[in-house]
Amino acid sequence: MLFPFVVFAQEQSKDPKAMALLDKATAAFDSKKGITADFTITIENTRDDKKESIPGKIWLKGEKFKLSIRDVETYFDGKTQSVYMKDAQEVTISNPNEEDLKEINPLMLLKSYQTGYKMKFVETVQEGGKLLDVIDLYPEELKSSHSRITISIEKESMRLHSVRMQGKDGINTILAIKKYDYTAVPDDVFMFNPKDIKGIEVVDLR
């Protein structure tokens, strides 16, 4: 008897407008040829009022990605992840699960919003001459390290503009996309071969 009520409550936590916008933004990342994006990650510490911005680049193709931030490059070919630290001349190889991937690649949130989150459309704002649709996600899991995730989507192109992850510890992470490139990305971009680098130390956790 309670089942219809539970289903209704779950449906009410999914704002239809927010869901439709996220569906369209996700579709923009599902290019079979791949997509490349330049971005900036800002770490905001509200406890001591400090900020640090770090430029980066990501290559995406389906579930595969390569992420380059400072001197660390992360490769994921759909199964195996390789984290190459240039300064240490070390690579760590593992087979991550979905939760691991979301911690490394914030853009994976766009492919996981349908379960585990309440959502609502907040507003449309203008920033830098662009109209942005703003959506808030609230993790249903109380143990989540984030209390809220705010996603901004360009209204005209339906492309992701930014993701803000509000941490319960007072540390927020903001990912802002600066540039998109839809040039085809070959599959070998997502694969890392330790044999290509002389003297590299390999830590295999598989």
Backbone as CSV, one residue per row, in Angstrom:
resi,resn,N_x,N_y,N_z,CA_x,CA_y,CA_z,C_x,C_y,C_z
1,MET,0.821,-1.212,0.000,0.000,0.000,0.000,0.856,1.263,0.000
2,LEU,2.032,1.183,0.622,2.887,2.358,0.718,3.683,2.597,-0.552
3,PHE,3.815,1.586,-1.421,4.686,1.696,-2.587,4.341,2.883,-3.489
4,PRO,3.052,3.093,-3.861,2.735,4.255,-4.718,3.154,5.578,-4.087
5,PHE,3.005,5.690,-2.762,3.403,6.928,-2.085,4.901,7.151,-2.172
6,VAL,5.689,6.080,-1.985,7.151,6.178,-2.055,7.578,6.614,-3.450
7,VAL,6.992,6.002,-4.486,7.317,6.362,-5.863,6.982,7.819,-6.124
8,PHE,5.797,8.259,-5.637,5.385,9.660,-5.833,6.388,10.612,-5.172
9,ALA,6.832,10.265,-3.960,7.786,11.124,-3.243,9.101,11.222,-4.002
10,GLN,9.549,10.093,-4.578,10.786,10.097,-5.344,10.649,10.965,-6.588
11,GLU,9.501,10.870,-7.263,9.290,11.643,-8.473,9.243,13.132,-8.163
12,GLN,8.678,13.495,-6.980,8.577,14.902,-6.613,9.957,15.518,-6.369
13,SER,10.962,14.675,-6.031,12.300,15.192,-5.766,13.072,15.451,-7.055
14,LYS,12.494,15.055,-8.196,13.121,15.265,-9.497,12.356,16.339,-10.262
15,ASP,12.837,17.551,-10.219,12.213,18.657,-10.939,12.271,18.343,-12.441
16,PRO,11.121,18.238,-13.125,11.105,17.879,-14.555,11.926,18.824,-15.422
17,LYS,11.901,20.122,-15.127,12.656,21.079,-15.925,14.152,20.869,-15.732
18,ALA,14.562,20.631,-14.484,15.977,20.376,-14.202,16.433,19.100,-14.891
19,MET,15.602,18.061,-14.833,15.942,16.784,-15.473,16.092,16.945,-16.980
20,ALA,15.186,17.686,-17.610,15.241,17.885,-19.060,16.508,18.630,-19.466
21,LEU,16.885,19.636,-18.697,18.097,20.399,-18.999,19.344,19.536,-18.863
22,LEU,19.396,18.726,-17.814,20.548,17.847,-17.607,20.627,16.773,-18.686
23,ASP,19.472,16.292,-19.143,19.445,15.314,-20.240,20.088,15.902,-21.499
24,LYS,19.735,17.151,-21.802,20.274,17.808,-22.997,21.768,18.090,-22.852
25,ALA,22.183,18.515,-21.662,23.601,18.797,-21.434,24.428,17.522,-21.521
26,THR,23.883,16.423,-21.030,24.574,15.138,-21.112,24.731,14.704,-22.559
27,ALA,23.682,14.891,-23.327,23.726,14.497,-24.745,24.828,15.249,-25.486
28,ALA,25.112,16.487,-25.071,26.151,17.282,-25.727,27.539,16.690,-25.517
29,PHE,27.703,15.871,-24.459,28.997,15.246,-24.180,29.120,13.858,-24.805
30,ASP,28.043,13.336,-25.357,28.052,11.979,-25.894,28.425,11.931,-27.371
31,SER,29.360,12.754,-27.777,29.830,12.734,-29.157,30.633,11.460,-29.410
32,LYS,30.272,10.726,-30.462,30.995,9.496,-30.787,32.424,9.779,-31.225
33,LYS,32.662,10.987,-31.714,34.008,11.352,-32.166,34.875,11.855,-31.010
34,GLY,34.231,12.280,-29.926,34.976,12.797,-28.785,34.905,14.304,-28.688
35,ILE,35.354,14.829,-27.560,35.315,16.263,-27.306,36.475,16.624,-26.376
36,THR,37.010,17.816,-26.555,38.097,18.312,-25.704,37.659,19.630,-25.074
37,ALA,38.009,19.829,-23.812,37.621,21.061,-23.131,38.758,21.570,-22.254
38,ASP,38.998,22.895,-22.334,39.915,23.560,-21.406,39.081,24.108,-20.258
39,PHE,39.608,23.996,-19.045,38.837,24.421,-17.882,39.749,24.976,-16.798
40,THR,39.120,25.536,-15.788,39.822,25.982,-14.584,39.121,25.382,-13.369
41,ILE,39.903,24.813,-12.461,39.359,24.330,-11.193,39.783,25.304,-10.105
42,THR,38.817,25.803,-9.362,39.102,26.705,-8.255,38.773,26.013,-6.938
43,ILE,39.752,25.962,-6.041,39.550,25.406,-4.701,39.306,26.584,-3.771
44,GLU,38.140,26.595,-3.160,37.711,27.719,-2.321,37.592,27.249,-0.875
45,ASN,38.473,27.759,-0.016,38.448,27.402,1.401,37.735,28.513,2.170
46,THR,36.499,28.247,2.564,35.704,29.275,3.237,36.133,29.484,4.688
47,ARG,36.922,28.546,5.219,37.347,28.666,6.614,38.427,29.729,6.797
48,ASP,39.325,29.856,5.822,40.361,30.886,5.923,40.304,31.875,4.764
49,ASP,39.207,31.823,4.008,38.956,32.774,2.919,40.091,32.777,1.893
50,LYS,40.531,31.581,1.481,41.585,31.455,0.481,41.060,30.756,-0.766
51,LYS,41.620,31.130,-1.926,41.243,30.516,-3.192,42.494,30.155,-3.987
52,GLU,42.401,29.071,-4.722,43.491,28.686,-5.619,42.884,28.187,-6.921
53,SER,43.315,28.732,-8.041,42.797,28.335,-9.348,43.860,27.554,-10.120
54,ILE,43.436,26.447,-10.736,44.343,25.560,-11.448,43.782,25.300,-12.836
55,PRO,44.532,25.598,-13.900,44.053,25.293,-15.253,44.212,23.809,-15.564
56,GLY,43.365,23.319,-16.457,43.450,21.918,-16.843,42.806,21.680,-18.199
57,LYS,42.907,20.444,-18.646,42.338,20.059,-19.940,41.805,18.646,-19.845
58,ILE,40.679,18.382,-20.526,40.110,17.047,-20.514,39.709,16.627,-21.922
59,TRP,39.973,15.354,-22.231,39.552,14.740,-23.488,38.501,13.691,-23.128
60,LEU,37.352,13.701,-23.796,36.253,12.783,-23.486,35.783,12.044,-24.731
61,LYS,35.420,10.785,-24.529,34.839,9.991,-25.609,34.090,8.826,-24.979
62,GLY,32.780,8.976,-24.852,32.006,7.956,-24.150,32.438,7.901,-22.695
63,GLU,32.788,6.703,-22.206,33.249,6.532,-20.835,34.740,6.828,-20.687
64,LYS,35.440,6.971,-21.787,36.886,7.179,-21.751,37.215,8.648,-21.514
65,PHE,38.345,8.881,-20.833,38.789,10.265,-20.674,40.288,10.328,-20.384
66,LYS,40.842,11.493,-20.674,42.191,11.840,-20.245,42.089,13.205,-19.580
67,LEU,42.658,13.310,-18.389,42.564,14.536,-17.609,43.977,15.022,-17.288
68,SER,44.265,16.264,-17.642,45.589,16.833,-17.399,45.468,18.061,-16.508
69,ILE,46.043,17.976,-15.299,46.039,19.083,-14.353,47.440,19.213,-13.777
70,ARG,48.046,20.365,-14.025,49.416,20.601,-13.598,50.314,19.484,-14.128
71,ASP,51.056,18.813,-13.229,51.997,17.772,-13.648,51.429,16.369,-13.468
72,VAL,50.109,16.272,-13.385,49.464,14.966,-13.218,48.530,14.706,-14.396
73,GLU,48.704,13.551,-15.022,47.840,13.150,-16.136,47.126,11.850,-15.760
74,THR,45.798,11.860,-15.915,44.994,10.679,-15.600,44.376,10.146,-16.882
75,TYR,44.596,8.863,-17.141,44.082,8.201,-18.334,43.069,7.141,-17.900
76,PHE,41.940,7.067,-18.613,40.960,6.001,-18.368,40.440,5.512,-19.702
77,ASP,40.721,4.240,-20.013,40.356,3.691,-21.330,39.037,2.936,-21.325
78,GLY,38.254,3.115,-20.263,36.983,2.420,-20.130,37.039,1.309,-19.104
79,LYS,38.256,0.884,-18.727,38.446,-0.161,-17.722,39.607,0.172,-16.790
80,THR,40.748,0.494,-17.391,41.968,0.717,-16.620,42.279,2.201,-16.492
81,GLN,42.636,2.602,-15.275,43.026,3.982,-15.017,44.522,4.042,-14.714
82,SER,45.193,5.005,-15.343,46.609,5.228,-15.095,46.806,6.680,-14.677
83,VAL,47.378,6.884,-13.490,47.637,8.239,-12.992,49.144,8.458,-13.037
84,TYR,49.575,9.302,-13.958,50.994,9.551,-14.188,51.411,10.863,-13.540
85,MET,52.321,10.769,-12.574,52.853,11.951,-11.894,54.241,12.237,-12.465
86,LYS,54.316,13.284,-13.260,55.545,13.581,-13.990,56.717,13.889,-13.059
87,ASP,56.480,14.698,-12.022,57.565,15.084,-11.121,58.184,13.878,-10.418
88,ALA,57.334,12.938,-10.033,57.812,11.754,-9.314,58.225,10.625,-10.255
89,GLN,57.945,10.801,-11.558,58.206,9.739,-12.537,57.604,8.414,-12.078
90,GLU,56.294,8.496,-11.737,55.577,7.333,-11.198,54.185,7.260,-11.806
91,VAL,53.733,6.051,-12.071,52.366,5.846,-12.558,51.674,4.813,-11.672
92,THR,50.442,5.131,-11.277,49.634,4.204,-10.481,48.519,3.673,-11.369
93,ILE,48.428,2.350,-11.475,47.459,1.707,-12.357,46.399,1.001,-11.507
94,SER,45.127,1.195,-11.850,44.036,0.579,-11.086,42.824,0.366,-11.979
95,ASN,41.849,-0.364,-11.450,40.550,-0.541,-12.107,39.497,0.134,-11.223
96,PRO,39.228,1.412,-11.426,38.347,2.165,-10.525,36.876,1.815,-10.710
97,ASN,36.084,2.050,-9.632,34.635,1.902,-9.759,34.027,3.257,-10.095
98,GLU,32.728,3.294,-10.222,32.050,4.524,-10.660,32.241,5.667,-9.679
99,GLU,32.212,5.347,-8.370,32.384,6.398,-7.366,33.785,6.982,-7.424
100,ASP,34.778,6.123,-7.648,36.156,6.603,-7.788,36.267,7.580,-8.956
101,LEU,35.636,7.235,-10.071,35.717,8.058,-11.272,35.068,9.420,-11.069
102,LYS,33.987,9.472,-10.310,33.304,10.742,-10.063,34.158,11.681,-9.214
103,GLU,34.961,11.102,-8.318,35.845,11.926,-7.501,36.955,12.538,-8.345
104,ILE,37.385,11.815,-9.371,38.488,12.272,-10.218,37.992,13.192,-11.321
105,ASN,36.869,12.847,-11.903,36.354,13.551,-13.070,34.977,14.140,-12.767
106,PRO,34.890,15.407,-12.362,33.601,16.008,-12.014,32.574,15.953,-13.139
107,LEU,33.034,15.878,-14.386,32.091,15.822,-15.503,31.292,14.524,-15.504
108,MET,31.786,13.499,-14.773,31.035,12.244,-14.668,29.709,12.453,-13.951
109,LEU,29.601,13.556,-13.199,28.337,13.863,-12.524,27.202,13.999,-13.524
110,LEU,27.504,14.469,-14.710,26.470,14.642,-15.721,25.896,13.317,-16.192
111,LYS,26.588,12.226,-15.888,26.098,10.912,-16.301,25.585,10.097,-15.113
112,SER,25.517,10.727,-13.938,25.081,9.983,-12.756,23.979,10.700,-11.971
113,TYR,23.457,11.790,-12.537,22.489,12.597,-11.808,21.120,11.929,-11.674
114,GLN,20.832,10.931,-12.499,19.484,10.360,-12.516,19.174,9.552,-11.262
115,THR,20.191,9.071,-10.573,19.979,8.329,-9.332,20.861,8.912,-8.235
116,GLY,20.334,8.945,-7.032,21.127,9.380,-5.889,21.082,10.869,-5.608
117,TYR,20.305,11.626,-6.407,20.245,13.081,-6.203,18.811,13.592,-6.277
118,LYS,18.495,14.547,-5.417,17.318,15.375,-5.593,17.762,16.562,-6.440
119,MET,16.875,17.119,-7.207,17.282,18.212,-8.082,16.172,19.238,-8.249
120,LYS,16.581,20.471,-8.537,15.586,21.505,-8.832,16.210,22.580,-9.715
121,PHE,15.384,23.127,-10.601,15.790,24.281,-11.400,15.749,25.504,-10.503
122,VAL,16.833,26.307,-10.506,16.923,27.457,-9.602,16.541,28.757,-10.304
123,GLU,17.254,29.088,-11.398,17.006,30.355,-12.082,17.791,30.408,-13.383
124,THR,17.503,31.433,-14.177,18.302,31.752,-15.361,19.019,33.062,-15.095
125,VAL,20.352,33.065,-15.258,21.139,34.260,-14.982,21.960,34.622,-16.218
126,GLN,22.443,35.848,-16.235,23.318,36.299,-17.322,24.724,36.480,-16.776
127,GLU,25.692,35.894,-17.490,27.096,35.979,-17.068,27.987,36.023,-18.300
128,GLY,28.800,37.055,-18.395,29.711,37.169,-19.531,29.002,37.204,-20.863
129,GLY,27.830,37.815,-20.915,27.072,37.912,-22.159,26.303,36.657,-22.521
130,LYS,26.311,35.628,-21.631,25.595,34.379,-21.889,24.485,34.168,-20.869
131,LEU,23.384,33.598,-21.327,22.321,33.198,-20.418,22.606,31.791,-19.921
132,LEU,22.524,31.603,-18.609,22.826,30.316,-18.004,21.636,29.807,-17.206
133,ASP,21.269,28.543,-17.413,20.265,27.882,-16.586,20.986,27.206,-15.426
134,VAL,20.511,27.485,-14.208,21.185,27.002,-12.998,20.337,25.921,-12.329
135,ILE,20.984,24.800,-11.996,20.319,23.651,-11.376,21.069,23.258,-10.114
136,ASP,20.343,22.950,-9.057,20.953,22.450,-7.828,20.673,20.957,-7.676
137,LEU,21.712,20.202,-7.322,21.593,18.782,-6.997,21.902,18.598,-5.513
138,TYR,21.106,17.766,-4.842,21.323,17.471,-3.434,21.501,15.963,-3.269
139,PRO,22.676,15.513,-2.802,22.901,14.063,-2.640,21.911,13.469,-1.638
140,GLU,21.315,12.339,-1.999,20.403,11.656,-1.094,21.177,10.894,-0.023
141,GLU,22.417,10.545,-0.312,23.263,9.844,0.643,23.801,10.840,1.666
142,LEU,23.420,10.655,2.924,23.797,11.607,3.968,25.300,11.620,4.227
143,LYS,25.979,10.540,3.877,27.423,10.455,4.111,28.230,11.143,3.004
144,SER,27.538,11.684,2.015,28.234,12.360,0.924,29.089,13.500,1.463
145,SER,30.244,13.724,0.842,31.148,14.797,1.278,30.663,16.174,0.820
146,HIS,29.650,16.193,-0.048,29.129,17.463,-0.563,27.676,17.652,-0.137
147,SER,27.325,18.866,0.248,25.950,19.161,0.642,25.110,19.613,-0.545
148,ARG,25.767,20.153,-1.580,25.037,20.628,-2.761,25.985,20.720,-3.949
149,ILE,25.438,20.446,-5.129,26.189,20.583,-6.375,25.379,21.489,-7.286
150,THR,25.964,22.587,-7.714,25.277,23.539,-8.581,25.853,23.440,-9.990
151,ILE,24.985,23.197,-10.952,25.399,23.040,-12.346,24.805,24.172,-13.173
152,SER,25.661,24.845,-13.934,25.205,25.909,-14.829,25.370,25.456,-16.271
153,ILE,24.328,25.640,-17.075,24.297,25.182,-18.466,24.002,26.371,-19.371
154,GLU,24.781,26.514,-20.440,24.538,27.593,-21.397,23.181,27.383,-22.063
155,LYS,22.326,28.373,-21.958,20.943,28.231,-22.426,20.861,28.001,-23.939
156,GLU,21.685,28.694,-24.710,21.596,28.604,-26.170,22.194,27.310,-26.716
157,SER,23.385,26.945,-26.243,24.081,25.782,-26.795,23.822,24.494,-26.021
158,MET,23.277,24.591,-24.804,23.062,23.467,-23.908,24.371,22.804,-23.470
159,ARG,25.473,23.567,-23.541,26.755,23.031,-23.099,26.980,23.349,-21.624
160,LEU,27.703,22.448,-20.958,28.038,22.681,-19.563,28.911,23.927,-19.434
161,HIS,28.559,24.798,-18.490,29.338,26.016,-18.242,30.188,25.881,-16.980
162,SER,29.593,25.364,-15.903,30.348,25.201,-14.664,29.672,24.207,-13.731
163,VAL,30.487,23.669,-12.815,29.995,22.784,-11.759,30.597,23.261,-10.449
164,ARG,29.756,23.529,-9.487,30.229,23.959,-8.161,29.832,22.908,-7.131
165,MET,30.825,22.340,-6.461,30.574,21.306,-5.459,30.839,21.904,-4.083
166,GLN,29.772,22.032,-3.296,29.880,22.656,-1.978,30.191,21.593,-0.934
167,GLY,31.386,21.666,-0.344,31.816,20.653,0.614,31.301,20.910,2.019
168,LYS,31.016,19.839,2.729,30.555,19.964,4.105,31.668,20.429,5.038
169,ASP,32.911,20.294,4.579,34.052,20.699,5.393,34.453,22.157,5.166
170,GLY,33.661,22.887,4.380,33.959,24.288,4.128,34.865,24.512,2.935
171,ILE,35.200,23.430,2.243,36.037,23.550,1.056,35.188,23.251,-0.183
172,ASN,35.088,24.237,-1.073,34.279,24.115,-2.283,35.187,23.954,-3.500
173,THR,34.693,23.221,-4.476,35.420,23.012,-5.730,34.561,23.515,-6.877
174,ILE,35.115,24.412,-7.684,34.374,24.971,-8.829,35.115,24.646,-10.116
175,LEU,34.433,23.959,-11.020,34.992,23.663,-12.331,34.298,24.557,-13.356
176,ALA,35.079,25.368,-14.068,34.521,26.284,-15.072,35.118,25.962,-16.438
177,ILE,34.258,25.653,-17.417,34.716,25.342,-18.763,35.055,26.639,-19.493
178,LYS,36.239,26.707,-20.069,36.682,27.908,-20.767,36.571,27.780,-22.285
179,LYS,36.727,26.566,-22.811,36.763,26.395,-24.262,36.438,24.948,-24.627
180,TYR,35.690,24.786,-25.714,35.356,23.458,-26.240,35.997,23.252,-27.608
181,ASP,36.362,22.010,-27.896,36.891,21.644,-29.207,36.264,20.306,-29.596
182,TYR,35.548,20.287,-30.734,34.847,19.074,-31.161,35.621,18.287,-32.215
183,THR,36.935,18.532,-32.327,37.765,17.745,-33.233,37.809,16.286,-32.755
184,ALA,37.741,15.325,-33.681,37.727,13.903,-33.335,38.941,13.535,-32.475
185,VAL,38.710,12.709,-31.436,39.767,12.287,-30.517,40.056,10.798,-30.743
186,PRO,41.281,10.420,-31.154,41.611,9.006,-31.365,41.666,8.235,-30.048
187,ASP,41.369,6.937,-30.078,41.306,6.118,-28.867,42.627,6.024,-28.121
188,ASP,43.752,6.129,-28.826,45.035,5.975,-28.142,45.345,7.140,-27.194
189,VAL,44.578,8.223,-27.287,44.747,9.349,-26.353,44.455,8.907,-24.920
190,PHE,43.565,7.920,-24.757,43.108,7.506,-23.433,43.921,6.354,-22.843
191,MET,44.951,5.943,-23.532,45.772,4.813,-23.073,47.171,5.281,-22.710
192,PHE,47.677,4.767,-21.596,49.024,5.119,-21.138,49.888,3.862,-21.112
193,ASN,51.048,3.926,-21.751,51.969,2.793,-21.778,53.239,3.169,-21.021
194,PRO,53.468,2.582,-19.830,54.663,2.908,-19.033,55.969,2.645,-19.780
195,LYS,55.939,1.730,-20.743,57.156,1.390,-21.481,57.644,2.548,-22.355
196,ASP,56.752,3.519,-22.578,57.127,4.669,-23.408,58.005,5.670,-22.654
197,ILE,58.089,5.518,-21.324,58.854,6.473,-20.507,59.964,5.741,-19.762
198,LYS,61.167,6.074,-20.037,62.324,5.410,-19.441,62.450,5.747,-17.952
199,GLY,62.663,4.719,-17.140,62.911,4.912,-15.715,61.683,5.153,-14.871
200,ILE,60.492,5.013,-15.417,59.266,5.272,-14.655,58.999,4.137,-13.669
201,GLU,58.500,4.502,-12.473,58.131,3.508,-11.469,56.645,3.189,-11.623
202,VAL,56.311,1.901,-11.647,54.931,1.465,-11.847,54.376,0.887,-10.547
203,VAL,53.243,1.448,-10.067,52.534,0.918,-8.905,51.226,0.326,-9.406
204,ASP,51.152,-1.001,-9.478,49.984,-1.685,-10.036,49.072,-2.150,-8.927
205,LEU,47.884,-1.542,-8.818,46.922,-1.870,-7.746,45.788,-2.772,-8.235
206,ARG,45.894,-3.307,-9.415,44.824,-4.148,-9.944,44.824,-5.521,-9.273
